[in-house]
Amino acid sequence: MGASVAFHLARLGITDVVLLERESQLGTASTGRNAGGVRHQFSQEANVRLSIESIRMFENFESIVGSPIDFHQDGYLFLLSTPNEVDAFRAASQMQRRLGVDVDWLDASAAAKLIPGLKTDGIAAATFCSRDGISDPNGVTMGFASAAKRAGAEIRRGVEAIGIDLDARGVAGVRLGDGSSINTRVVVNAAGAWAAKIGTMAGVPLPIWPLRRHIFIAAPPASGWTFDRRTLVIDFATSFYFHREGANLLFGMGDPSETPSFDTTVNWQVLEQIAPVAARRLPALSEASIAKAWAGLYEMTPDAMPIIGRAGVDGLFAIAGFSGHGFQHSPAAGRILADVIAGRDPQFDLRPFRLDRFAGGGGSAEVGVV
C-alpha cells in the first residue's frame, strides 16, 4: 500500500515523499507472505470496483509502471455448499455482471471438469471468473517502489516510525527510531496489521487487528498433479483453498479458533484440521509431502472492509484493514488515496471505506473473505 501510494503521488507530480520501512527489505511482512490471489468476486460493490481497476492495472503493469510482473489469469473457482452461500453468491454474481465482470454460474459437474481430480461431493453450485488469477506480490511492490524512487521519492529501509508529532494544525512530523525526525504535514498510515499501533501515535484508534493465517506448500505426489492450470479453488464453507505453484501446490485454510495476535510462527495443528477437508476435496493432496509452510497476518476490521482516506487528525490518512484482500487492491487503493491527498476527486465513492462508519456500528460487511 505504501509503495502504491508513493507511485501514484509521483504520477501526480508529488515527489517529496519518504517511504518508511521498518524491516531491511520492502514487502517482507504480510505482503511477502500472501498467496498472491487477485479476484473480482466480492460481495460488496465497492470491493468489486477496486478489483476492476486493480486487475486492469495488473494486466498492463509493465507499460504503466515500467516493470514486468508474473501474472496468470487462470481464474478463481468458488465451491458453494449451503443454501445461504448459494443465495449470497448468486446476488453477488448478479451485481458483478452489472458492473461488467464476466462470472460463470456452474453446477458441480462443470466445476469438476475445470480441475481434474477435484471432488465436488456436496457442492450445490460454483462460480468462476476467468480474469481472476495469481500475481506476484514482490514484483508488484518493487515495481511501484522503483518507479516512485526514479521519480524522486526517497525510500528508507530499516527505520521505524516511533511517534507522530501534532500541533494546532494537525500532523507536524514523524519521529524515527534512529533519533531523527521528518517534518511533514501529511502522514499515510499504510502499516497493515500494525496500522492500529501507528494510529495510537496520533491519538486515533483504528479498529484493525492482526489475525494469523497459514500457507502450506505440498510437493507433488509420485503420480503427479492431474491439472496444470493455476486456478485458485476455494471450498467456501471451510475456507480451504489451493492453487498450483510451479510444480508444487499452495494451500491453506482459516482456523476459526485463531485469536488476534502478532504471532507468525507455524502452528502445525492447523495442518491436522486441513487434512480431512483436503482429502475430501483433492484426494491427491493426501499423498503429497509438505515442502514448506509459513504464517502471515491478515489486517482485520469489524466489517472486513478497509479504511481508506482521512483518519481523525488533519494530515493523517489511512490505507489499511483490507482483511485479506489488500495486495490485490493495492493499485486502485493507492491511486484513490493519492488523489485524495492531492485534493483531486478520486472518482470513487469512499463512503464504505470511511473511518467514521464505525461510529454508527460499521457498514455492510464483505462476505467473500477467504
C-alpha positions as CSV (number, residue, x, y, z in Angstrom):
1,M,0.0,0.0,0.0
2,G,2.8,2.4,0.9
3,A,4.6,1.8,-2.4
4,S,1.5,2.1,-4.4
5,V,0.6,5.5,-2.8
6,A,4.2,6.7,-3.4
7,F,4.0,5.7,-7.0
8,H,0.6,7.3,-7.6
9,L,1.7,10.5,-5.9
10,A,4.7,10.6,-8.2
11,R,2.4,10.3,-11.2
12,L,0.6,13.4,-10.0
13,G,4.0,15.3,-9.7
14,I,4.2,15.0,-5.9
15,T,7.7,13.6,-5.3
16,D,8.7,15.0,-1.9
17,V,7.7,11.6,-0.4
18,V,9.6,9.4,2.1
19,L,8.5,5.8,2.2
20,L,9.5,4.3,5.6
21,E,10.1,0.5,6.0
22,R,10.9,-0.9,9.5
23,E,12.4,-4.1,8.0
24,S,15.6,-4.3,6.0
25,Q,13.6,-5.0,2.8
26,L,10.3,-4.0,1.4
27,G,7.4,-6.4,1.5
28,T,8.8,-8.9,4.0
29,A,5.8,-8.9,6.3
30,S,2.2,-9.6,5.2
31,T,2.9,-8.6,1.6
32,G,5.6,-11.2,1.2
33,R,3.6,-13.9,2.9
34,N,0.3,-13.9,1.0
35,A,-0.9,-16.3,-1.7
36,G,-1.0,-13.6,-4.4
37,G,-4.6,-14.1,-5.4
38,V,-6.4,-11.5,-7.5
39,R,-10.1,-11.6,-8.0
40,H,-13.3,-9.7,-9.0
41,Q,-15.5,-12.0,-6.9
42,F,-16.5,-10.0,-3.8
43,S,-19.9,-9.4,-2.2
44,Q,-19.6,-5.6,-1.8
45,E,-19.8,-3.4,-4.9
46,A,-17.0,-1.1,-3.6
47,N,-14.6,-4.0,-3.4
48,V,-15.5,-5.2,-6.9
49,R,-14.9,-1.7,-8.2
50,L,-11.4,-1.8,-6.6
51,S,-10.8,-5.1,-8.3
52,I,-11.9,-3.9,-11.7
53,E,-9.4,-1.0,-11.6
54,S,-6.6,-3.0,-9.9
55,I,-6.8,-6.0,-12.3
56,R,-6.8,-3.7,-15.3
57,M,-3.6,-2.3,-13.9
58,F,-2.1,-5.7,-13.3
59,E,-2.9,-6.7,-16.9
60,N,-0.9,-3.6,-18.1
61,F,1.6,-3.3,-15.3
62,E,4.8,-3.2,-17.3
63,S,3.5,-0.5,-19.7
64,I,2.2,1.7,-16.8
65,V,4.7,1.1,-14.1
66,G,7.8,0.1,-16.1
67,S,8.5,-3.3,-14.5
68,P,7.3,-6.8,-15.6
69,I,5.3,-8.9,-13.1
70,D,4.3,-12.6,-13.0
71,F,0.5,-12.6,-13.6
72,H,-1.6,-15.6,-14.6
73,Q,-5.3,-15.3,-15.2
74,D,-6.5,-18.8,-14.8
75,G,-9.5,-17.8,-12.7
76,Y,-11.0,-18.3,-9.2
77,L,-13.4,-21.2,-8.6
78,F,-15.7,-20.9,-5.6
79,L,-17.3,-24.1,-4.4
80,L,-20.7,-23.5,-2.6
81,S,-22.3,-26.0,-0.3
82,T,-25.2,-24.4,1.6
83,P,-28.3,-22.6,0.6
84,N,-27.1,-19.4,2.3
85,E,-23.8,-19.5,0.3
86,V,-25.7,-20.1,-2.9
87,D,-28.0,-17.2,-2.3
88,A,-25.2,-14.8,-1.3
89,F,-23.0,-15.7,-4.3
90,R,-26.0,-15.5,-6.7
91,A,-26.7,-12.0,-5.6
92,A,-23.0,-11.1,-5.8
93,S,-22.6,-12.5,-9.2
94,Q,-25.6,-10.5,-10.5
95,M,-24.0,-7.4,-9.1
96,Q,-20.6,-8.3,-10.6
97,R,-22.2,-8.8,-14.0
98,R,-24.0,-5.5,-13.7
99,L,-20.5,-3.9,-13.3
100,G,-19.2,-5.7,-16.4
101,V,-17.5,-8.7,-14.8
102,D,-17.9,-11.9,-16.6
103,V,-18.7,-14.5,-13.9
104,D,-20.0,-18.0,-14.8
105,W,-22.5,-19.9,-12.6
106,L,-21.7,-23.6,-12.7
107,D,-23.1,-26.8,-11.3
108,A,-20.9,-29.3,-9.5
109,S,-20.1,-31.4,-12.6
110,A,-19.0,-28.3,-14.6
111,A,-16.8,-27.3,-11.7
112,A,-15.2,-30.7,-11.5
113,K,-14.3,-30.6,-15.2
114,L,-12.3,-27.4,-14.6
115,I,-9.9,-29.1,-12.1
116,P,-9.2,-32.8,-12.8
117,G,-9.0,-34.7,-9.5
118,L,-11.3,-32.2,-7.7
119,K,-14.1,-33.9,-5.8
120,T,-17.4,-32.0,-5.6
121,D,-19.5,-34.2,-3.3
122,G,-22.0,-32.0,-1.5
123,I,-21.4,-29.0,-3.8
124,A,-24.6,-27.2,-4.7
125,A,-23.1,-24.7,-7.2
126,A,-19.9,-22.9,-8.1
127,T,-18.8,-19.5,-9.5
128,F,-15.9,-19.0,-11.9
129,C,-14.3,-15.8,-13.3
130,S,-11.6,-16.4,-15.9
131,R,-10.0,-12.9,-15.4
132,D,-9.2,-13.7,-11.8
133,G,-5.8,-15.1,-11.1
134,I,-2.5,-15.2,-9.3
135,S,0.1,-12.4,-9.3
136,D,3.5,-11.6,-7.8
137,P,3.4,-9.6,-4.6
138,N,7.1,-8.9,-4.5
139,G,7.3,-7.9,-8.2
140,V,4.3,-5.5,-7.8
141,T,5.7,-3.9,-4.6
142,M,9.2,-3.5,-6.1
143,G,7.7,-2.2,-9.3
144,F,5.8,0.6,-7.5
145,A,8.7,1.4,-5.2
146,S,11.3,1.5,-8.0
147,A,9.1,3.8,-10.2
148,A,8.4,6.1,-7.3
149,K,12.2,6.3,-6.5
150,R,13.0,7.1,-10.1
151,A,10.6,10.0,-9.9
152,G,12.3,11.4,-6.8
153,A,10.7,9.7,-3.8
154,E,13.0,8.5,-1.0
155,I,12.8,5.0,0.4
156,R,14.3,4.4,3.9
157,R,14.6,0.8,5.0
158,G,15.5,-0.4,8.4
159,V,13.9,2.7,10.0
160,E,11.0,2.5,12.4
161,A,8.4,5.3,13.0
162,I,8.1,5.6,16.8
163,G,6.0,8.7,17.1
164,I,3.8,11.3,15.3
165,D,4.1,14.9,16.3
166,L,1.0,17.1,16.3
167,D,0.3,20.8,16.7
168,A,-2.7,23.0,16.4
169,R,-2.9,22.4,12.6
170,G,-2.7,18.7,12.9
171,V,0.2,16.4,11.8
172,A,3.6,18.2,12.2
173,G,6.1,15.4,11.8
174,V,7.3,11.8,12.4
175,R,9.9,10.7,14.9
176,L,12.1,7.8,14.0
177,G,13.8,5.1,15.9
178,D,17.3,6.3,14.9
179,G,16.7,9.6,16.8
180,S,16.0,11.6,13.7
181,S,12.7,13.1,12.6
182,I,10.8,14.2,9.5
183,N,8.9,17.5,9.3
184,T,5.7,16.9,7.4
185,R,2.1,17.9,7.3
186,V,1.0,14.6,5.7
187,V,1.4,11.1,7.1
188,V,0.0,8.0,5.4
189,N,-0.6,5.0,7.7
190,A,0.0,2.0,5.4
191,A,1.2,-0.3,8.2
192,G,-1.1,-3.2,7.5
193,A,-1.6,-5.4,10.6
194,W,0.3,-2.8,12.6
195,A,-1.8,0.1,11.5
196,A,-3.6,0.4,14.9
197,K,-0.3,0.9,16.6
198,I,0.5,3.8,14.2
199,G,-2.9,5.3,14.8
200,T,-2.3,5.4,18.6
201,M,0.8,7.6,17.9
202,A,-1.6,10.3,16.8
203,G,-4.3,9.5,19.3
204,V,-6.6,8.0,16.6
205,P,-7.9,4.5,17.5
206,L,-8.3,2.3,14.4
207,P,-10.4,-0.9,14.6
208,I,-7.8,-3.1,13.0
209,W,-6.4,-6.2,14.5
210,P,-3.9,-8.9,13.3
211,L,-5.0,-12.4,12.6
212,R,-2.6,-15.2,11.8
213,R,-3.2,-17.3,8.6
214,H,-1.1,-20.2,7.4
215,I,0.1,-21.3,3.9
216,F,1.5,-24.7,3.1
217,I,3.4,-25.9,0.1
218,A,3.0,-29.5,-1.0
219,A,5.4,-31.3,-3.3
220,P,3.7,-33.4,-5.9
221,P,2.8,-37.0,-5.1
222,A,4.5,-39.8,-7.1
223,S,1.7,-39.8,-9.6
224,G,1.9,-36.0,-10.0
225,W,-0.9,-33.5,-10.1
226,T,-3.7,-34.1,-12.6
227,F,-4.1,-30.4,-13.5
228,D,-1.8,-27.8,-14.9
229,R,-3.7,-24.5,-14.6
230,R,-3.2,-22.2,-11.7
231,T,-6.9,-21.7,-10.9
232,L,-7.4,-20.8,-7.3
233,V,-10.0,-23.1,-5.9
234,I,-11.9,-22.2,-2.7
235,D,-14.2,-24.5,-0.8
236,F,-16.1,-21.6,0.7
237,A,-17.8,-23.5,3.6
238,T,-14.5,-24.4,5.1
239,S,-12.3,-21.7,3.5
240,F,-9.9,-24.4,2.3
241,Y,-8.2,-23.2,-0.9
242,F,-5.4,-24.3,-3.2
243,H,-3.7,-23.5,-6.5
244,R,-0.7,-24.7,-8.4
245,E,2.6,-23.0,-7.6
246,G,5.1,-24.2,-10.2
247,A,5.5,-27.9,-9.7
248,N,4.0,-27.7,-6.2
249,L,0.6,-26.9,-4.7
250,L,0.0,-24.0,-2.4
251,F,-2.9,-24.4,0.0
252,G,-4.3,-23.1,3.3
253,M,-7.5,-22.8,5.4
254,G,-8.7,-20.4,8.1
255,D,-8.7,-21.5,11.7
256,P,-11.9,-20.4,13.5
257,S,-10.2,-20.7,16.9
258,E,-7.4,-18.3,16.0
259,T,-7.3,-15.2,18.2
260,P,-5.8,-11.8,17.4
261,S,-2.0,-11.6,17.8
262,F,1.2,-10.8,16.0
263,D,2.4,-14.4,16.2
264,T,3.7,-15.6,12.9
265,T,5.1,-19.0,14.0
266,V,3.7,-22.0,12.2
267,N,1.1,-23.9,14.2
268,W,1.3,-27.4,12.8
269,Q,-2.0,-28.4,14.4
270,V,-3.7,-26.3,11.7
271,L,-2.5,-28.8,9.1
272,E,-4.3,-31.5,11.1
273,Q,-7.5,-29.5,10.7
274,I,-6.9,-29.1,7.0
275,A,-6.1,-32.7,6.2
276,P,-9.6,-34.2,6.2
277,V,-11.0,-31.3,4.2
278,A,-8.2,-31.5,1.7
279,A,-8.6,-35.3,1.4
280,R,-12.3,-34.9,0.6
281,R,-11.8,-32.1,-2.0
282,L,-8.5,-33.1,-3.5
283,P,-7.5,-36.7,-2.7
284,A,-4.1,-36.4,-4.4
285,L,-3.1,-33.9,-1.7
286,S,-3.2,-36.6,1.0
287,E,-0.5,-38.4,-0.9
288,A,1.8,-35.4,-1.1
289,S,4.6,-34.3,1.3
290,I,4.7,-30.8,2.8
291,A,7.7,-29.0,1.4
292,K,7.3,-25.7,3.2
293,A,5.0,-23.7,5.5
294,W,4.7,-20.2,6.8
295,A,2.3,-17.9,8.6
296,G,1.4,-14.2,7.9
297,L,-1.1,-11.7,9.3
298,Y,-4.5,-10.6,8.0
299,E,-5.4,-7.0,9.0
300,M,-9.0,-7.4,10.0
301,T,-11.7,-4.8,10.6
302,P,-15.2,-5.4,12.0
303,D,-16.8,-5.5,8.6
304,A,-13.9,-6.9,6.7
305,M,-13.7,-3.7,4.7
306,P,-10.6,-1.4,4.5
307,I,-10.2,2.1,5.8
308,I,-9.1,4.5,3.0
309,G,-8.9,8.2,3.5
310,R,-8.7,10.9,6.2
311,A,-8.1,9.4,9.6
312,G,-9.2,11.6,12.5
313,V,-6.4,14.2,12.5
314,D,-5.7,16.8,9.8
315,G,-2.9,15.5,7.6
316,L,-3.3,11.9,8.8
317,F,-4.5,9.3,6.2
318,A,-5.1,5.6,6.5
319,I,-4.9,2.8,3.9
320,A,-5.2,-0.3,5.9
321,G,-7.6,-3.0,7.2
322,F,-8.1,-4.9,4.0
323,S,-8.9,-8.1,5.8
324,G,-7.0,-10.5,3.5
325,H,-7.5,-8.7,0.1
326,G,-5.1,-5.9,0.4
327,F,-2.4,-6.9,-2.1
328,Q,-4.8,-7.3,-4.9
329,H,-6.4,-4.0,-4.3
330,S,-3.2,-2.0,-3.9
331,P,-3.2,-0.5,-7.4
332,A,-6.7,1.1,-7.1
333,A,-6.5,1.9,-3.4
334,G,-3.1,3.7,-3.8
335,R,-4.4,5.7,-6.8
336,I,-7.5,6.7,-4.9
337,L,-5.7,7.8,-1.7
338,A,-3.1,9.7,-3.8
339,D,-5.9,11.7,-5.4
340,V,-7.4,12.5,-2.0
341,I,-4.1,13.7,-0.7
342,A,-3.6,15.8,-3.8
343,G,-7.0,17.4,-3.4
344,R,-8.4,15.7,-6.5
345,D,-11.7,14.0,-7.0
346,P,-10.9,10.3,-6.9
347,Q,-14.0,9.4,-8.9
348,F,-14.8,6.8,-6.4
349,D,-17.4,6.6,-3.6
350,L,-15.3,6.3,-0.5
351,R,-18.2,6.1,2.0
352,P,-17.9,2.3,2.5
353,F,-14.2,2.9,3.5
354,R,-14.5,5.9,5.8
355,L,-13.2,5.6,9.3
356,D,-16.3,7.3,10.8
357,R,-18.6,4.5,9.6
358,F,-17.7,2.5,12.7
359,A,-19.2,5.3,14.9
360,G,-22.5,4.0,13.7
361,G,-21.7,0.3,14.1
362,G,-19.9,-0.2,10.8
363,G,-21.0,-0.6,7.2
364,S,-22.1,-3.6,5.1
365,A,-19.8,-6.5,5.7
366,E,-17.7,-8.2,3.0
367,V,-18.9,-11.9,2.8
368,G,-16.1,-13.1,0.5
369,V,-13.3,-13.3,3.0
370,V,-11.1,-16.3,2.3
